[in-house]
Amino acid sequence: MKRLSLIVAILMFIVLMTTACGSPTAKELIPVKLMLDWVPNTNHTGIFVAQAKGYFKEAGLAVDIIQPGEVYPESRSPPAVPPISA
């Protein structure tokens, strides 16, 4: 009888734990803009791997990776620098 009670208790525990781990309800992704410190390099590998494998979406994030060169449109010219007179 004790053995049967132990088996029932273990099975109930397993059922409770697996139902608690159910899939989360559909939720809206939180938009995040992540600006790199410079051009993509080996320091940013984890960021790009996480985006490619969908880890950000699993965490509920919609990550937009921005490179510093993308901040201003290419059509916009930089401010003119006055020539240095000698």
N, C-alpha and C positions, 0 to 999 in steps of 0.2 A: 504494500500500500504506500509506503514511504517512497519507494522507487517510482511508482506511478505519479505521485504528487510532484516529485522532482522533475520528471519528464514533462508534465503538464506545465509546470512553472517555467521551465526552460523554453518550451514552445510558445507560451504566451509572451515571454520576454522577446523572443525572436520576431514574433508577429508585430508586437508594438514597435520595436526598433525599425523594422523594414517599412512599416506604414508611416512612420515619422520621417523617413528619408524619401518620401514621394517627390515627384517633380514639382517645382514651384509653379505658381500660377503665372500666366502670361503677364508680363509687366513691360512698361515702356522703358526703352533704353535711355540712359542719362547721357546727353551729349557732353563730350569732353574734348577740348582742343589741347594738344600736346605739342609744344614748340621745341624743336631740337636746339641744342646750343650751337651747332654748326652743321655742316653737311653730314649726311649719314656716314657713320664709320662703325668700327667694331664695338664701340661703347654702346651703340644703340641696337645691337643684335637682338637682345631680349625683347625689346619693344616690337620690332618687326616680326619676330617669331610668334609672339603672343597675339599679334593682330592676324597673322596668316593662319594660325591654328584655331582662332575664334575664342581665345581665352577672355578677351575683353567683353565679348558679347555674352559669354557664360556668366560673367560677373555683373552684367547689366549695364555695360558701358558702350557707348558708340564713340570710339576714339577717332579723332581726325588729327593725323600727324602732319605738322606744318614744319617745313624747312625754312630757315631764315631768309633765303632768297625768294620765297613765295609770298612774303609779307606785302611787298609792293608789286603792282603789275609791271610787267616788263616794258610796256609801252611808256611808262612814266620815266622820264630821264632824271638822273640825280641832279642835285643843285649845282649850279655852275661855281667853279672855284676860280677866284680872281688870280691872274698870273702874278708871280712874284717878281717885283722889279729889283734890279741889282743896284 
